[in-house]
Amino acid sequence: MRNTRWKAASRAAIALTSAGALAAGMALILTAPAAAGTTLGASAAEKGRYFGTAVAGFKLSDSAYTTILNREFNMVTAENEMKMNATEPQQGQFSYGAADQIVNHARSRGMSVRGHTLAWHSQQPGWMESMSGSALRSAMLNHVTQVATHFRGQVVAWDVVNEAFADGSSGGRRDSNLQRTGNDWIEAAFRAARAADPGAKLCYNDYNTDNWTHAKTQGVYNMVRDFKSRGVPIDCVGFQSHFNNDSPYVSNYRTTLSSFAALGVDVQITELDIQGASANTYRSVVEDCLAVARCNGITVWGIRDSDSWRASQTPLLFNSNGSKKPAYDAVLAALNNGTTPTDPPTDPPTDPPTDPPTTPPPGQGGCTATVSVNQWTGGFVATVRVTAGSSAISGWTVTIGLPSGATVTNAWNANRSGNTGTTNWTNVAYNGQVGAGQTTEWGFQANGTAGTLSPTCSAR
Ligand code: XIL
């Protein structure tokens, strides 16, 4: 259930401090049930979303950098360290040190990781740049398999293929050594990634795909529709959203996001930066994502302006000295004020319920859980969606009884107790707070056969 059928509880946060309390070294904070978040990650989590940033591994020794990273974000993308030239510098010799450092930094602090990227025409190692034909196809698929296997269970999503479409009016594929191995190279990469890490969401990622009327946007849309119709394993589409004077934010961006979502994929804003960092434009981007139920996260491409690949455009949320810019305040406010999703689900209910639901009782919160299963011979992935009732919740426990022979091997975005029989699952640090009527998603992989799973949910 993605749409909210009753009005979200009004939210308020009251912070009271008194001179006496401060003098005694304590601050008295009274918080209404659904407190507005005070960081990007917490506020996004209240809306069932994440807020992420690109991280450069060599900056993890900069404490000004990590202070902001650790405080504000709950999703991390390696800016360069998982690219093909970084992970397979010599053919068949894999190098994961820099990427592992970022993954460990993130996961040990409760942040999730988006993998970026398994196959791309750019930032290829030299040996691959000079390859072609079937040798290149095999080398690319081996790379996808090896890298996705290494990070299996550690990344929640992969940009499997990056930037495969051409700019301009053709709406077709970009010419590249990978494209010249055959038009099916993209789906071959997705199938290899699914086989190597069945638990990760598999995304196609690109830039200049924000304007719904652009040929490139339509070209990607048609590919995703084709993939869905033929069962090619694709779960999500990433919109880099590098907005600048040449490719500005446009008001039909929300239409683009919701149109892709209606194909049955999640959508994510994966590399957001905006030349000049207009607070209004940042606010619009956040509002557009929140308006689309399947837009489940936003990642900015760097922390401070000085960290940006386009530093001279000052496109990010923090000044080079680490202070918050007006765009930061706009993003935080938009996350906290966010409206509930307005796009219709692909299967909209025909009649609104005439009576308010009796469980959970209005005002008393609670949660519901639904599960969808992707079964293959000998194993399955279960994707579980936890939806808060009429009040925000600050934690959840889901119980799922597994049939005999089914054993959990891997899980993401939830803590588990038990791998067989009755299994209990609780939120991790960043997805326990779920706003009224909002949803958060987690999952697990298991050996065996799922049968019909009937999850139950209880809230804190
Ligand atoms: C950029 C990095 O930010 C730079 O440090 C690097 O020199 C080049 O790549 N689209 C993508 C990202 O998918 O990987 C790119 O990142 C920016 C454009």
Residues whose N, C-alpha, C, O or C-beta is under 5 A from the ligand:
A	BS01	XIL	E79 W309
